[in-house]
Amino acid sequence: MRRRDLLILSLAFVGLVSQVHAADADPTGTWKWTVTNPTNNQTRDLSATLKLDGDKLTGSVPGQGGKEIAIENGTFKDGQVSFTVTRERNDQKVVTKFSGKLEGDTITGKTENERPNGKPQTRDWVAKREKA
């Protein structure tokens, strides 16, 4: 009987610690990552500023001319980050969907761009939180 009580108590503790850890997870901050253009192999440093309000994620990414572009459809639930960025290039909208798993100060996931030919382009996405 005592062994069973100890097992139940241990499992309850693990569950509580897991819930507290999940509650502590917060994607708020400035995130940086690098992308490589597959055509010319050039790299660019990118960033996003994210803020969590409940399970709603808001924020922005830098655009041309110092203009900030607001993220859209931002969500954060169970450690999963998701948002969309819409940019305009040559009078065309380019939509990029970001999704990933938050673990500590790293988001690891995928980005997906809608291509003019109708085929989406996906890339790995690893962003690191900038230290304050």
Buried (B, 14 or more C-beta within 10 A) or exposed (E): EEEEEEEEEEEEEEEEEEEEEEEEBEBBBBBEBEBEEEEEEEEEEBEBBBBBEEEEBBBBBEEEEEEEBEBEEBEBEEBBBBBBBBBEEEEEEBEBBBBBEBEEEBBEBEBBBBEEEEEEEEEEBEBBBEEE
